[in-house]
Amino acid sequence: MSVMQLLRPLLFACVLLSLLFATAAHAEKITIAAAADLKFAMDAIVTAFRQTHPTDTVDVIYGSSGKFHAQIQQGAPYDLFFSADIAFPRALAQAGFAASEVKPYALGRIVLWSASLDASQMTLQSLLDPKIARIAIANPKHAPYGKRAEEALRASGLWEKVELKLVYGENIAHTAQFVQTGNAQVGILALALAISPELASKGAYWLIPDKLHQPLEQGFVITKRAEGNALARRFADYMASPPARAVMARYGFALK
């Protein structure tokens, strides 16, 4: 056996290792902070994105836009921030915490939703029914959907009349859990959650007229932390692609 024949397996192993190291070197990772209303839409978008970027890692954490806004200012390791209220990323950009311009991506809508009542036959006035003892909304202090719920109730002259019935979720997904588990008979939720696979088969909804509240304009930004992260830029660009926009439309978001 020649020397080359003896060395061939070793050379092959070296080439294989170099390819593996090269792939690992080019693999990137981002962590996204996303408003809870995006849970199902964003999961679908990330799954589609990974099909063409299989070596990259995209992690998503869902929660309250207001809390993410505060955490990013305190140094939380998020590379992109998707907010249910565009005012939060705009505030970050103005304060120097952004590495991109703020990009609007959708308008959100709010609905009445219930797992135990036929919400499709309800209106906000139905919340005065004595049989309804608990109404779930997201906390208006830091959750944009909760703020819009408060605005709609006040515009309808109902806030003071139902305030004692209100139970507050930390974010819109937590609010939905209150209604799903029976801890509230009805909730004011995001349309995107009401038509999601998890809730659509378990209850009905009534779309709250958007004239009763300020527009729920939503937007995202690349954070200062991700200023040199090419994957963050690629994902931001992907959000404007036809496949991503089709997913957003499917989950009830009015596209910007």
C-alpha positions as CSV (number, residue, x, y, z in Angstrom):
1,M,0.0,0.0,0.0
2,S,1.4,3.4,-1.0
3,V,1.9,6.3,1.3
4,M,-0.9,8.2,-0.4
5,Q,-3.3,5.3,0.1
6,L,-2.4,5.3,3.8
7,L,-2.9,9.1,4.1
8,R,-6.1,9.3,2.0
9,P,-8.5,8.6,5.0
10,L,-6.7,11.2,7.1
11,L,-6.9,13.8,4.3
12,F,-10.6,13.0,3.9
13,A,-11.2,13.5,7.6
14,C,-9.3,16.8,7.6
15,V,-11.3,18.1,4.7
16,L,-14.6,17.0,6.4
17,L,-13.5,18.7,9.6
18,S,-12.6,21.9,7.8
19,L,-16.0,22.0,6.1
20,L,-17.8,21.5,9.5
21,F,-15.7,24.2,11.1
22,A,-16.5,26.5,8.1
23,T,-20.2,25.9,8.4
24,A,-20.1,26.5,12.2
25,A,-18.1,29.7,11.7
26,H,-20.8,31.0,9.3
27,A,-23.7,29.9,11.5
28,E,-25.3,32.9,13.4
29,K,-27.8,33.3,16.1
30,I,-30.3,36.0,17.0
31,T,-32.8,36.4,19.9
32,I,-36.1,38.2,19.1
33,A,-38.3,39.9,21.7
34,A,-41.8,39.8,20.2
35,A,-45.2,41.0,21.4
36,A,-47.3,38.1,22.5
37,D,-49.9,38.7,19.8
38,L,-47.3,37.5,17.3
39,K,-46.9,34.1,18.8
40,F,-48.5,32.0,16.1
41,A,-47.6,34.2,13.1
42,M,-44.0,34.6,14.2
43,D,-43.6,30.9,14.9
44,A,-44.7,30.2,11.3
45,I,-42.5,32.9,9.9
46,V,-39.4,31.6,11.7
47,T,-40.1,28.1,10.6
48,A,-40.2,29.2,6.9
49,F,-37.1,31.4,7.4
50,R,-35.1,28.4,8.8
51,Q,-35.8,26.4,5.6
52,T,-33.5,28.6,3.7
53,H,-31.1,29.4,6.6
54,P,-30.8,25.9,8.2
55,T,-27.5,26.6,10.0
56,D,-28.7,29.8,11.7
57,T,-30.5,29.9,15.1
58,V,-33.5,32.2,15.6
59,D,-34.9,32.2,19.1
60,V,-38.1,34.1,20.0
61,I,-39.3,35.2,23.4
62,Y,-42.9,36.5,23.7
63,G,-44.2,38.9,26.2
64,S,-45.3,42.5,26.9
65,S,-44.1,45.2,24.5
66,G,-43.8,47.7,27.4
67,K,-41.7,45.3,29.5
68,F,-39.4,44.5,26.5
69,H,-38.9,48.2,25.9
70,A,-37.7,48.6,29.5
71,Q,-35.5,45.5,29.4
72,I,-33.7,46.5,26.3
73,Q,-32.8,49.8,27.9
74,Q,-31.4,47.8,30.8
75,G,-29.2,45.7,28.5
76,A,-31.4,42.6,27.8
77,P,-29.8,40.5,25.1
78,Y,-32.4,40.9,22.3
79,D,-31.3,41.5,18.7
80,L,-34.7,42.5,17.3
81,F,-37.8,43.9,19.0
82,F,-41.3,43.5,17.5
83,S,-43.7,45.7,19.4
84,A,-47.5,45.7,19.4
85,D,-47.2,49.5,19.7
86,I,-44.8,51.2,17.4
87,A,-44.2,53.9,20.0
88,F,-41.9,51.6,22.0
89,P,-39.3,50.9,19.3
90,R,-39.5,54.6,18.2
91,A,-38.6,55.6,21.8
92,L,-35.7,53.1,21.7
93,A,-34.4,54.6,18.5
94,Q,-34.7,58.1,19.9
95,A,-32.7,57.1,23.0
96,G,-29.9,55.5,20.9
97,F,-30.8,51.8,21.5
98,A,-31.5,50.9,17.9
99,A,-29.3,50.0,15.0
100,S,-31.9,50.4,12.3
101,E,-34.8,52.6,11.4
102,V,-38.2,51.6,12.9
103,K,-40.2,49.6,10.5
104,P,-44.0,49.4,10.7
105,Y,-45.3,45.9,9.9
106,A,-49.0,45.7,10.7
107,L,-52.1,47.1,12.4
108,G,-53.5,45.0,15.2
109,R,-57.2,44.6,16.0
110,I,-59.0,43.8,19.3
111,V,-62.0,41.5,19.8
112,L,-64.3,40.1,22.5
113,W,-63.6,36.4,22.9
114,S,-65.1,33.7,25.0
115,A,-64.8,30.0,25.4
116,S,-68.1,29.7,27.4
117,L,-70.3,32.3,25.7
118,D,-71.2,33.0,22.1
119,A,-69.1,36.2,21.8
120,S,-70.0,36.5,18.1
121,Q,-73.5,37.6,19.3
122,M,-72.1,40.1,21.9
123,T,-71.1,43.8,21.9
124,L,-69.2,45.8,24.5
125,Q,-72.6,46.6,26.1
126,S,-73.0,42.9,26.8
127,L,-70.2,43.2,29.4
128,L,-72.8,44.9,31.7
129,D,-74.6,41.5,32.0
130,P,-74.6,40.6,35.7
131,K,-73.9,37.0,34.7
132,I,-70.4,38.1,33.5
133,A,-68.4,38.5,36.7
134,R,-64.9,38.6,35.3
135,I,-63.5,40.3,32.1
136,A,-59.9,39.8,31.1
137,I,-57.8,42.4,29.5
138,A,-54.0,42.9,29.2
139,N,-52.5,45.3,31.7
140,P,-52.9,48.8,30.1
141,K,-49.9,50.1,32.0
142,H,-47.4,48.2,29.7
143,A,-49.4,46.1,27.2
144,P,-50.6,47.9,24.1
145,Y,-53.6,45.6,23.6
146,G,-54.7,46.4,27.2
147,K,-54.3,50.1,26.5
148,R,-56.5,49.8,23.4
149,A,-59.1,47.8,25.4
150,E,-59.2,50.5,28.0
151,E,-59.7,53.1,25.3
152,A,-62.5,51.2,23.7
153,L,-64.3,50.7,27.0
154,R,-63.9,54.4,27.9
155,A,-65.1,55.5,24.5
156,S,-68.2,53.3,25.0
157,G,-68.8,54.8,28.4
158,L,-68.3,51.4,30.1
159,W,-64.9,51.7,31.9
160,E,-66.3,52.8,35.3
161,K,-69.2,50.4,35.0
162,V,-67.1,47.3,34.4
163,E,-63.8,48.2,36.1
164,L,-64.5,46.1,39.2
165,K,-65.0,43.1,36.9
166,L,-61.6,43.4,35.2
167,V,-58.7,41.0,35.7
168,Y,-55.4,41.9,34.1
169,G,-53.0,39.7,32.2
170,E,-49.3,40.4,32.0
171,N,-49.5,40.3,28.2
172,I,-52.2,39.4,25.7
173,A,-51.3,35.7,25.7
174,H,-51.6,35.6,29.5
175,T,-55.0,37.4,29.1
176,A,-56.2,34.7,26.7
177,Q,-55.3,32.0,29.3
178,F,-57.6,33.6,31.8
179,V,-60.5,33.1,29.4
180,Q,-59.5,29.7,28.2
181,T,-59.3,28.3,31.8
182,G,-62.6,29.9,32.9
183,N,-61.0,32.4,35.2
184,A,-62.8,35.0,33.2
185,Q,-66.0,34.5,31.1
186,V,-64.9,36.9,28.4
187,G,-61.7,38.8,27.4
188,I,-60.6,41.5,25.1
189,L,-58.0,39.8,23.0
190,A,-55.9,40.2,19.9
191,L,-57.7,39.1,16.7
192,A,-54.5,37.2,15.8
193,L,-54.9,35.0,18.9
194,A,-58.7,34.6,18.4
195,I,-58.2,33.1,14.9
196,S,-55.2,31.1,15.8
197,P,-55.4,27.2,15.8
198,E,-55.3,27.2,19.6
199,L,-58.3,29.4,20.1
200,A,-60.4,29.3,16.9
201,S,-62.0,25.9,17.7
202,K,-62.6,26.7,21.4
203,G,-64.6,29.9,21.2
204,A,-66.1,32.7,19.2
205,Y,-65.2,36.4,18.8
206,W,-66.7,39.8,18.0
207,L,-64.5,42.4,16.3
208,I,-64.4,45.6,18.3
209,P,-64.9,48.7,16.0
210,D,-61.5,50.3,15.5
211,K,-63.1,53.8,15.7
212,L,-63.3,53.2,19.5
213,H,-59.5,53.2,20.0
214,Q,-56.3,54.6,18.7
215,P,-54.8,52.6,15.8
216,L,-52.7,49.7,17.0
217,E,-49.8,50.4,14.7
218,Q,-47.0,47.8,15.2
219,G,-43.4,48.0,14.3
220,F,-40.0,46.5,14.9
221,V,-36.4,47.6,15.1
222,I,-32.9,46.0,15.2
223,T,-31.4,46.8,18.5
224,K,-28.0,48.4,19.1
225,R,-26.7,45.1,20.4
226,A,-27.2,43.6,16.9
227,E,-25.6,46.4,15.0
228,G,-23.0,44.1,13.3
229,N,-25.2,41.0,13.2
230,A,-25.9,40.0,9.5
231,L,-28.5,37.5,10.5
232,A,-30.5,40.2,12.2
233,R,-30.5,42.2,9.0
234,R,-31.5,39.1,6.9
235,F,-34.4,38.4,9.2
236,A,-35.5,42.0,9.1
237,D,-35.5,41.9,5.3
238,Y,-37.4,38.6,5.3
239,M,-40.3,40.3,7.2
240,A,-41.0,42.3,4.0
241,S,-41.0,39.2,1.8
242,P,-44.2,37.9,0.2
243,P,-44.2,34.6,2.3
244,A,-43.8,36.5,5.6
245,R,-46.5,39.0,4.7
246,A,-48.8,36.2,3.7
247,V,-48.5,34.7,7.1
248,M,-49.2,38.0,8.8
249,A,-52.3,38.5,6.7
250,R,-53.5,34.9,7.5
251,Y,-53.4,35.8,11.2
252,G,-55.6,38.9,10.8
253,F,-52.9,41.6,10.7
254,A,-53.7,44.5,8.4
255,L,-50.4,45.0,6.5
256,K,-48.5,48.2,6.4
